[in-house]
Amino acid sequence: MEPAGCPQGLLPRPCRVLVLLNPLGGKGKALQLFQNLVQPLLEEAEVSFKLILTERQNHARELVCTEELGHWDALVTMSGDGLIHEVVNGLMDRPDWETAIQKPLCCLPGGSGNAVAASLNYYAGYEQVTNEDLLTNCTLLLCRRRLSPMNLLSLRTASGLQLYSVLSLSWGFVADVDLESEKYRRLGELRFTLGTLFRLVTMRIYQGQLAYLPVGNAASKTPASPALAHKGPVDTHLVPLEEPVPAHWTVVPEQDFILVLVLLHTHLATEIFAAPMGRCEAGVMHLFYVRAGVSRAMLLRLFLAMQKGKHMEYNCPYLVHVPVVAFRLEPKSRRGMFSVDGELMLCEAVQGQVHPNYFWMVCGSRDAPSGWESQTRSPPEPL
C-alpha cells in the first residue's frame, strides 16, 4: 500500500502543503511559533506552503471538504488534537472520500493537548519533550517527508451519528478532565494536572455496560447480521446497536466504572504516556478501563506515574488493559461526558471498530534525513 502520488512512502521534493493553523489554540502563540520556528525549517527543506488561519470550530472541516486537494502534496495542521480530528472527518465527508483520505497529513503541535504529535515524536525515536522542542521534532519529520499508515476508528452512536477518531474516545474521569479543563487551556499542559486534582476531590462513578472484541477473537468470526451499510469503511465486526453484541465478544461483568478509554496511540497528552506497551499494530487499539472501588490515592499515583509511562507497573487490580479491534459502551444515564479526540460528544450508546492502515501521516525516524539537510546540518540528537 502506497499513498497516492508518494512512491516509497515519501512526499516529493520540492513539496507543497496546505497549513491549517488555529491561532487561538493552546497558549495562543501558534502563529508566532510557526513564523519563527517552523517556517525557516520548511524553507530550507523546500517545503512551500499556503497558510490559513481557522476562525471557528469546524472551520477546518468545512475547508477540506471543498478544497481542491490536487494542489497539495500534504495537509498540515498546527493546533491541538481537535484540528486533525476536524480534517480527517472533513475528508470523510467528501463525495470522493475514498481517494481524499489518502492525502498525506501532518500534525504540528500548537495546542494544549498534543497527543497525536507526542505519539509521532515517540514513534520517531525522540525522547519525550514538550512545547518548542516537540514542535521542532515534528517539523523535522515533515522536512524528512517520510509517511506511515495510521489506524482509523469508525464510531456510530444510538442517535445515528457517524464520525471518525484519530486518537481516542474517553468516558468518565478522563473525559471530564479533558473537557472541564478547557477553560484553563492558556496554561498549556498544566490544565490537565489541575483538572485531575479537581476531579479527584469530586470523584464520580459512572454506570454502563462495556463489551469488546479482543484481538484473538477477531480473525475467524464475524457477525451474523452486520451493521447497515453506510458511507465510509464497512464495520464488519459491528451489529446494530439495538441488537446484543455477538457471542464471541467479551462483556465486562462490572457496570460501575471510574473511566473507560479507547486509545489508538501511545500518548493522551504530551506528558501523559498512557500506553507504554507501544504503538498499536494495524487494526488494533488499546482499551483501558478503571473499575469503581479504586482509591483516590491510587488514582493519583497512577496519574503521576503515567507522565513517564510507569503506571502499569503498579499492577493495580482496578486498572485493566486489553488490545481490541471493536468495542461497545452503553451508559446507563446521561450523566458524564464523552470526549472524542478532545471534542465533546453526547453521552449515549456508542460502538466502534478500528480500520487498519487507513490514512497516511508524516511519521518517520529521526535518523532518516531523506537527503534534505545541508552539509553542515547533522541529524539532531534527542532533545
VEXDREN-2710 file (C-alpha; in Angstrom, 1 decimal):
% VEXDREN-2710
k/r/px/py/pz
1/MET/0.0/0.0/0.0
2/GLU/1.4/3.4/-1.1
3/PRO/-0.1/6.8/-0.6
4/ALA/-1.3/8.3/-3.9
5/GLY/1.5/10.2/-5.7
6/CYS/4.0/9.3/-3.0
7/PRO/6.1/6.3/-4.1
8/GLN/8.3/4.6/-1.4
9/GLY/6.1/6.4/1.2
10/LEU/7.9/9.7/0.7
11/LEU/6.5/13.2/0.0
12/PRO/8.0/14.7/-3.1
13/ARG/10.8/17.3/-3.1
14/PRO/10.1/20.2/-3.6
15/CYS/6.8/19.8/-1.7
16/ARG/3.6/21.9/-1.5
17/VAL/1.5/21.8/1.7
18/LEU/-1.6/23.5/2.9
19/VAL/-1.2/24.6/6.6
20/LEU/-4.3/25.0/8.7
21/LEU/-3.4/26.8/11.9
22/ASN/-5.6/27.6/14.9
23/PRO/-4.3/31.0/16.3
24/LEU/-6.3/30.5/19.5
25/GLY/-5.0/27.0/20.3
26/GLY/-3.2/26.3/23.5
27/LYS/-1.5/29.4/24.8
28/GLY/-2.4/31.4/21.7
29/LYS/1.1/31.5/20.3
30/ALA/0.8/29.1/17.4
31/LEU/1.1/31.7/14.7
32/GLN/4.2/33.3/16.2
33/LEU/5.8/29.8/16.7
34/PHE/5.0/28.9/13.1
35/GLN/6.7/32.1/11.7
36/ASN/9.7/31.9/14.0
37/LEU/10.4/28.2/14.3
38/VAL/8.5/26.2/11.6
39/GLN/8.8/28.4/8.5
40/PRO/12.6/28.7/8.4
41/LEU/12.9/24.9/8.5
42/LEU/10.3/24.4/5.8
43/GLU/12.1/26.9/3.5
44/GLU/15.4/25.1/4.0
45/ALA/13.7/21.8/3.1
46/GLU/12.0/23.1/0.0
47/VAL/8.5/22.8/1.5
48/SER/6.4/25.6/0.1
49/PHE/3.1/26.3/1.9
50/LYS/-0.2/28.2/2.0
51/LEU/-1.2/29.3/5.5
52/ILE/-4.9/29.5/6.5
53/LEU/-5.9/30.6/10.0
54/THR/-9.0/28.9/11.2
55/GLU/-11.7/31.2/12.6
56/ARG/-14.1/28.9/14.4
57/GLN/-14.9/25.3/15.4
58/ASN/-15.3/23.0/12.3
59/HIS/-13.8/25.7/10.0
60/ALA/-11.0/23.3/9.0
61/ARG/-13.6/20.5/8.4
62/GLU/-15.5/22.8/6.1
63/LEU/-12.4/23.9/4.2
64/VAL/-11.0/20.4/3.5
65/CYS/-14.5/19.2/2.5
66/THR/-14.4/21.5/-0.6
67/GLU/-10.7/22.1/-1.1
68/GLU/-9.0/21.1/-4.4
69/LEU/-6.7/18.5/-2.9
70/GLY/-4.7/18.1/-6.1
71/HIS/-3.0/21.4/-5.4
72/TRP/-1.2/20.0/-2.3
73/ASP/1.1/17.1/-1.5
74/ALA/0.0/17.1/2.1
75/LEU/-2.3/18.8/4.6
76/VAL/-0.7/20.1/7.7
77/THR/-2.5/21.1/11.0
78/MET/-1.0/23.3/13.7
79/SER/-3.1/23.2/16.8
80/GLY/-4.2/20.5/19.3
81/ASP/-5.7/17.2/18.5
82/GLY/-9.1/18.7/17.7
83/LEU/-7.9/20.2/14.4
84/ILE/-6.5/16.9/12.9
85/HIS/-9.9/15.4/14.0
86/GLU/-11.7/18.0/12.0
87/VAL/-9.5/17.5/8.9
88/VAL/-10.0/13.7/8.9
89/ASN/-13.7/14.0/9.3
90/GLY/-13.9/16.7/6.6
91/LEU/-12.1/14.4/4.2
92/MET/-14.5/11.6/5.0
93/ASP/-17.4/14.0/4.4
94/ARG/-16.4/14.4/0.8
95/PRO/-18.1/12.6/-2.1
96/ASP/-14.6/11.4/-3.1
97/TRP/-13.8/10.3/0.4
98/GLU/-12.1/7.1/-0.7
99/THR/-9.3/9.0/-2.5
100/ALA/-9.4/12.1/-0.3
101/ILE/-8.5/10.2/2.8
102/GLN/-5.3/9.1/1.1
103/LYS/-4.0/12.6/1.1
104/PRO/-1.0/12.6/3.5
105/LEU/-1.4/14.5/6.7
106/CYS/1.0/16.1/9.1
107/CYS/0.3/17.2/12.7
108/LEU/2.3/20.0/14.2
109/PRO/1.7/20.7/18.0
110/GLY/0.2/24.1/18.7
111/GLY/-2.5/23.3/21.3
112/SER/-2.6/22.2/24.9
113/GLY/-3.4/18.5/24.3
114/ASN/-0.9/17.5/21.6
115/ALA/-1.3/13.7/22.0
116/VAL/-1.0/12.8/18.3
117/ALA/2.2/14.9/17.9
118/ALA/3.6/13.4/21.1
119/SER/2.9/9.9/19.8
120/LEU/4.5/10.6/16.5
121/ASN/7.5/12.0/18.3
122/TYR/7.8/8.8/20.3
123/TYR/7.5/6.6/17.1
124/ALA/10.3/8.6/15.6
125/GLY/12.7/7.7/18.4
126/TYR/12.8/11.0/20.2
127/GLU/12.7/11.4/23.9
128/GLN/9.5/12.7/25.4
129/VAL/9.6/16.5/25.1
130/THR/7.1/19.4/25.2
131/ASN/6.5/22.9/23.8
132/GLU/9.0/24.2/21.2
133/ASP/11.2/21.1/21.4
134/LEU/8.2/18.9/20.4
135/LEU/7.3/21.4/17.6
136/THR/10.9/21.3/16.3
137/ASN/10.9/17.5/16.2
138/CYS/7.6/17.3/14.4
139/THR/8.7/19.9/11.9
140/LEU/11.9/18.0/11.2
141/LEU/9.7/14.9/10.5
142/LEU/7.8/16.9/7.9
143/CYS/11.0/18.1/6.3
144/ARG/12.2/14.5/6.0
145/ARG/8.9/13.6/4.2
146/ARG/8.6/10.0/5.4
147/LEU/5.0/8.7/5.7
148/SER/3.5/5.9/7.8
149/PRO/0.0/4.4/7.6
150/MET/-2.3/5.0/10.6
151/ASN/-5.3/3.2/12.1
152/LEU/-8.7/5.0/12.0
153/LEU/-11.5/4.4/14.5
154/SER/-15.0/4.4/13.0
155/LEU/-17.7/5.4/15.5
156/ARG/-21.5/5.3/15.4
157/THR/-24.0/6.3/18.1
158/ALA/-27.5/5.4/19.2
159/SER/-28.8/8.7/17.7
160/GLY/-27.3/7.8/14.3
161/LEU/-24.2/10.0/14.4
162/GLN/-21.3/8.6/12.4
163/LEU/-17.8/10.0/12.9
164/TYR/-14.2/9.1/12.9
165/SER/-11.5/9.2/15.6
166/VAL/-7.7/9.5/15.0
167/LEU/-6.8/9.4/18.7
168/SER/-9.2/8.4/21.4
169/LEU/-12.7/8.1/22.9
170/SER/-13.0/8.6/26.6
171/TRP/-15.8/8.4/29.1
172/GLY/-15.8/9.2/32.8
173/PHE/-12.8/10.6/34.6
174/VAL/-10.6/11.2/31.6
175/ALA/-13.3/12.9/29.5
176/ASP/-14.3/15.1/32.5
177/VAL/-10.7/16.2/33.0
178/ASP/-10.2/16.9/29.3
179/LEU/-13.4/18.8/28.8
180/GLU/-13.7/20.6/32.1
181/SER/-10.1/21.8/32.0
182/GLU/-10.7/23.6/28.6
183/LYS/-11.2/26.9/30.5
184/TYR/-7.6/26.6/31.6
185/ARG/-6.2/26.0/28.1
186/ARG/-3.9/29.1/28.3
187/LEU/-1.9/27.2/31.0
188/GLY/-1.0/24.6/28.4
189/GLU/-0.2/21.1/29.7
190/LEU/-0.8/22.3/33.3
191/ARG/-4.5/22.4/32.6
192/PHE/-4.7/18.5/32.8
193/THR/-3.0/18.4/36.2
194/LEU/-5.4/21.0/37.6
195/GLY/-8.3/19.2/36.1
196/THR/-7.2/15.9/37.5
197/LEU/-6.8/17.3/41.0
198/PHE/-10.2/18.8/40.9
199/ARG/-11.9/15.7/39.6
200/LEU/-10.1/13.5/42.3
201/VAL/-11.7/15.7/45.0
202/THR/-15.2/15.2/43.5
203/MET/-14.6/11.7/42.0
204/ARG/-17.7/10.2/40.3
205/ILE/-18.8/6.6/39.5
206/TYR/-20.3/6.0/36.0
207/GLN/-22.6/3.2/35.3
208/GLY/-22.7/1.4/32.0
209/GLN/-22.3/-1.8/30.0
210/LEU/-18.9/-2.3/28.3
211/ALA/-18.2/-5.0/25.7
212/TYR/-15.3/-5.5/23.3
213/LEU/-13.9/-7.8/20.7
214/PRO/-10.4/-8.9/21.7
215/VAL/-7.8/-9.3/19.1
216/GLY/-7.6/-13.1/19.4
217/ASN/-11.3/-13.5/18.6
218/ALA/-11.5/-11.2/15.6
219/ALA/-10.0/-13.3/12.8
220/SER/-12.4/-16.2/12.4
221/LYS/-15.8/-14.9/13.4
222/THR/-18.0/-12.2/12.0
223/PRO/-21.5/-11.0/13.0
224/ALA/-24.4/-12.9/11.5
225/SER/-26.2/-9.6/10.8
226/PRO/-23.6/-6.9/10.1
227/ALA/-24.4/-3.2/10.7
228/LEU/-26.2/-1.4/8.0
229/ALA/-24.2/-0.2/5.0
230/HIS/-23.1/3.4/5.3
231/LYS/-20.7/5.9/3.8
232/GLY/-17.1/5.1/4.8
233/PRO/-15.4/1.8/5.6
234/VAL/-17.7/-1.1/6.3
235/ASP/-17.7/-2.0/10.0
236/THR/-17.8/-5.8/9.6
237/HIS/-17.4/-6.6/13.3
238/LEU/-20.4/-4.5/14.4
239/VAL/-24.1/-5.2/14.6
240/PRO/-26.8/-2.6/15.0
241/LEU/-26.8/-1.0/18.5
242/GLU/-30.3/-2.3/19.2
243/GLU/-29.1/-5.9/19.0
244/PRO/-26.9/-7.7/21.6
245/VAL/-23.2/-7.9/20.8
246/PRO/-22.1/-11.1/19.0
247/ALA/-21.5/-14.2/21.2
248/HIS/-17.7/-14.2/20.6
249/TRP/-17.4/-10.7/22.2
250/THR/-16.4/-10.2/25.8
251/VAL/-18.9/-8.5/28.1
252/VAL/-17.4/-6.9/31.1
253/PRO/-19.4/-8.1/34.2
254/GLU/-18.9/-4.9/36.2
255/GLN/-21.0/-2.0/35.4
256/ASP/-19.5/0.6/37.8
257/PHE/-16.6/2.5/36.3
258/ILE/-14.3/5.4/37.0
259/LEU/-13.2/5.7/33.4
260/VAL/-13.2/4.0/30.0
261/LEU/-10.6/4.9/27.4
262/VAL/-10.2/3.7/23.8
263/LEU/-6.8/4.8/22.5
264/LEU/-5.2/4.5/19.1
265/HIS/-1.8/5.9/20.0
266/THR/0.7/5.9/22.9
267/HIS/0.1/9.3/24.3
268/LEU/-3.0/11.0/25.7
269/ALA/-1.2/14.4/26.0
270/THR/2.4/15.5/25.6
271/GLU/3.2/14.3/29.1
272/ILE/0.7/11.6/29.5
273/PHE/2.3/8.4/28.2
274/ALA/-0.9/6.3/28.6
275/ALA/0.1/3.2/26.5
276/PRO/3.8/2.3/27.3
277/MET/3.1/-1.1/25.7
278/GLY/3.9/0.8/22.5
279/ARG/2.4/1.5/19.1
280/CYS/-0.7/-0.4/18.1
281/GLU/-0.5/-3.0/15.4
282/ALA/-2.5/-2.5/12.2
283/GLY/-6.2/-2.9/13.1
284/VAL/-5.7/-2.9/16.8
285/MET/-6.4/-0.3/19.5
286/HIS/-5.8/0.0/23.3
287/LEU/-8.8/-0.4/25.6
288/PHE/-8.3/0.8/29.2
289/TYR/-10.9/0.9/32.0
290/VAL/-10.8/1.5/35.7
291/ARG/-13.4/-0.2/37.8
292/ALA/-15.1/1.5/40.7
293/GLY/-13.5/0.9/44.1
294/VAL/-10.1/2.3/43.4
295/SER/-9.0/4.8/46.0
296/ARG/-8.3/8.4/45.3
297/ALA/-4.7/7.9/46.4
298/MET/-4.1/5.1/44.0
299/LEU/-5.7/7.1/41.1
300/LEU/-3.4/10.0/41.9
301/ARG/-0.4/7.7/41.9
302/LEU/-1.5/6.2/38.6
303/PHE/-1.8/9.7/37.0
304/LEU/1.6/10.8/38.3
305/ALA/3.2/7.6/37.1
306/MET/1.5/8.0/33.7
307/GLN/3.7/11.0/32.9
308/LYS/6.6/8.6/32.3
309/GLY/4.5/5.6/31.3
310/LYS/5.1/3.8/34.6
311/HIS/1.5/3.4/35.8
312/MET/1.1/-0.2/34.6
313/GLU/4.0/-1.2/36.9
314/TYR/1.7/-0.8/39.9
315/ASN/-0.3/-3.8/38.8
316/CYS/-3.4/-2.1/40.1
317/PRO/-6.3/-4.7/40.1
318/TYR/-8.8/-1.9/39.2
319/LEU/-6.9/-0.9/36.0
320/VAL/-7.5/-3.2/33.0
321/HIS/-5.8/-3.0/29.6
322/VAL/-6.9/-5.1/26.6
323/PRO/-5.9/-4.8/22.9
324/VAL/-9.2/-4.9/20.9
325/VAL/-10.5/-4.4/17.4
326/ALA/-14.0/-3.2/18.3
327/PHE/-16.0/-2.1/21.4
328/ARG/-19.4/-1.1/22.6
329/LEU/-20.2/1.2/25.5
330/GLU/-23.7/1.8/26.8
331/PRO/-24.1/4.4/29.6
332/LYS/-27.0/3.8/31.9
333/SER/-27.7/7.5/32.2
334/ARG/-26.8/10.8/30.5
335/ARG/-24.5/11.6/33.4
336/GLY/-21.0/12.2/32.4
337/MET/-19.4/13.2/29.1
338/PHE/-17.8/11.6/26.0
339/SER/-14.7/13.1/24.6
340/VAL/-13.6/12.1/21.0
341/ASP/-10.1/13.4/20.2
342/GLY/-10.7/16.0/22.8
343/GLU/-14.0/17.1/21.4
344/LEU/-17.3/16.9/23.3
345/MET/-19.8/14.2/22.2
346/LEU/-23.3/13.5/23.5
347/CYS/-23.4/10.8/26.2
348/GLU/-25.2/7.9/24.6
349/ALA/-24.6/4.4/23.5
350/VAL/-21.6/4.2/21.1
351/GLN/-19.7/1.5/19.4
352/GLY/-16.7/1.5/17.1
353/GLN/-14.3/-0.6/15.0
354/VAL/-10.7/0.2/14.1
355/HIS/-9.7/0.1/10.5
356/PRO/-6.1/-0.8/9.7
357/ASN/-3.7/1.5/7.9
358/TYR/-6.5/3.7/6.6
359/PHE/-4.7/7.0/6.1
360/TRP/-1.2/8.4/6.0
361/MET/0.7/10.7/8.3
362/VAL/4.2/12.2/8.3
363/CYS/6.0/9.9/10.7
364/GLY/9.5/8.6/10.4
365/SER/12.8/8.0/12.2
366/ARG/14.8/10.9/13.5
367/ASP/17.9/9.1/12.0
368/ALA/16.4/9.0/8.4
369/PRO/17.1/12.5/6.9
370/SER/15.8/11.8/3.4
371/GLY/18.6/14.0/1.9
372/TRP/17.2/17.4/2.7
373/GLU/19.7/18.6/5.4
374/SER/22.5/20.9/4.3
375/GLN/26.1/19.6/4.6
376/THR/26.5/21.5/7.9
377/ARG/23.3/20.0/9.4
378/SER/23.7/16.7/11.1
379/PRO/20.7/14.6/12.2
380/PRO/19.5/16.0/15.6
381/GLU/20.1/14.2/18.8
382/PRO/17.1/13.5/21.1
383/LEU/16.2/16.8/22.8
END
